[in-house]
Amino acid sequence: MDVLNKLNELFLSVWKQGILGVDFFQIIVGLGIFVLFLIFRGLISKLVIKKLELISKRTTNKLDDSFVKSMEGPARFLPIVLGVFFASYYMSFDNETRGFIDNVNRTLITILIFWIIHQIIEPISYILSGLDKVLTKELIGWIIKSLKILIFILGAAAVLELWGIKIGPIIAGLGLFGVAVALGAQDLFKNLISGILVLVEKRFRIGDWIKVEGVIEGVVENIGFRSTVIRKFDKSLAIIPNFQFAENAVINNTRKTNWAISWIITLQYDTTIDQLKTIRDEIEDHINKGDDYDQSVGVAVRIDKFSDSSIDMYVRCFTKTNSWNNYLQVKENLALEIKKIVEGKGAAFAFPSQSIYVEKK
């Protein structure tokens, strides 16, 4: 009987001593409280968030859709924070352990606050999109990314301060390290500044067809902090440092108002003056009366010069369309019409030729 009493006393002693001075009953209740909040977390995911998503989809405004989606993560993290808080405060810890648990709770709350701020920044991009006349879409994207990085750094600094890690010496050390890095990363900063200038000056946007003489020609797919991604017309992908767009002339074909047609028509030397004048007048008349050409920009059809093997006629005009495919169609139609006019007047096109005279002795 004494053995059983001793076993009972030992069991009760271990039960009350528990872990870190917390008896097992409090631990079980604390875990139960935490599990209840986990169940509550599941209900938030399945009922509240899903209901808000359905409501936001009924509206035409994308702001509420973005807000609900961005708050999904913090909303699921909130029950965990509350569960840890209530479970830990139900348990009786000693002073040293209580200080540690308080820091854990402060850390979780700090993470939640900065996470909410971080996620709210995303819907702000829809508000800033109304400033597209001042800020480009790409520049707004850069601002949003920069703000997210800043919030992350501030949140990390706040958490470190909670655990007694002073960030002042770390920042000072990073400052010295940054000077050393800056000396070896001049190209990085040059590309970063060039990228900002490209966006601020609106030289091109995603989807624009651009050409940098001797560097690249293609369609812009992405404008990054250091480089820009260009899809070439052979479908290969090129990553170009941003300084190339700041130091070289950028031709933005997407923003062309008119496509130019500039040709030299070569006619044979036996073409008469009357034929030359008639061909010139009919080509010019066709362009001036055509609906595909912008006559206000300028039309030029003139005898240009006498070349080695031909009489050259200069033809220049501009299409009304700024579409590349339509421009090709208009140019083809003009080529066919010029050939019809030249052949209809009994003239012919010239080609490079040489005459060889053999001297007889």
C-alpha positions, 0 to 999 in steps of 0.5 A: 500500500505504501508503494502505491501511495509513493507512486501516486505522490510521484505521479502527482509531483511529475504532473504538477511539475510538468514542463518548464514549471507548467503542469500537464493539465494546463499544457493540455488545456493550452493545446486545446485552446490552440487547436480551437483557434486552428479550427477557427482558422479553417472556418475563416478560410472556407467561409469568410474569405470565400464569401468575400471573394464571391462578393468582390467578384460581383463588382466591376472594381478590381480594387476590392478583388485585390484587397481580398486576395492580399488579406487572405494570408494575414487573415489565416495567420491571425487565428494562429497569433490569437491561439498562441497568445490565449494558450500561453496566457492560460499557462503559469510560467516562471518569470524567465520563461514568461519573458520569453513567451511575451517576446514570442507573442510580440514577435507574432503580432509584429509580423502580423502588423507588417504583413498586413502593411506589406499586403495592403501595398498591392491594392495601392497599385490600382489607385496609382494606376489612375496616374498613368499620365504621370507615372508609367505602369512599369514605374508604378510596379517599381515603386510597389516593389521598393515599398514591399522591400522597405516594409520587409526590412523595417519588419525584420528590424522591429523583430530583431529589436524585440530580441535585443539585437541592436540594428544600429551597429548592423546598419553602420557595418552595412554602410561600410560594406555598402561603400565597398560594394558600390565601388565594385558595383558601379555598373549595377547602379548605372543600370539601375539609374538608367532603368529609372530614367527609361521609365520616368521619360516613358521611352518605351513600355512593355509590348513596344517594338523598339530598335537600338541601332547596333544593339537590339531590335524586338518587343519589350517583355519586361523592364527590370531594375538592372536589365530589360528583356527583349523578345527578338523577331526570331523568337529568341530572348535577349536581356539587355543592360539598361544603360544601353537605352540611356546611352544610345538612341532608342527608336520606338516603332510602336509609337510611329504615326505613319510608316514611310515608303521611300524608293528609288525607281530605276528606268532605262536610258531609252525612256523618253522625256514624255514617258518620264513625265507621264510616269511621274505624274501618274504615280504622284496622282495615284498617291494623292488620290489614294485613301491609304496615304497621308498626303498632309505629311508629304508626297514626293515623286521626282526625277532624281539623278542619272545613275550609271545604268539608269534614270532614277526616280525618287518616290516618297510617301507616308501611309495613314496606318501605323500598323506594320502588317497594313503598311506591308499591304499598302507598300505591296499595292503601290509596288504593283501599281508602279509596275503597271504604270511603267509598263503601261507607258511602254517603258521598262525598269533598268538593271545594272549593266555594262557595255563591252566594246571589242576593237577590231584590228 
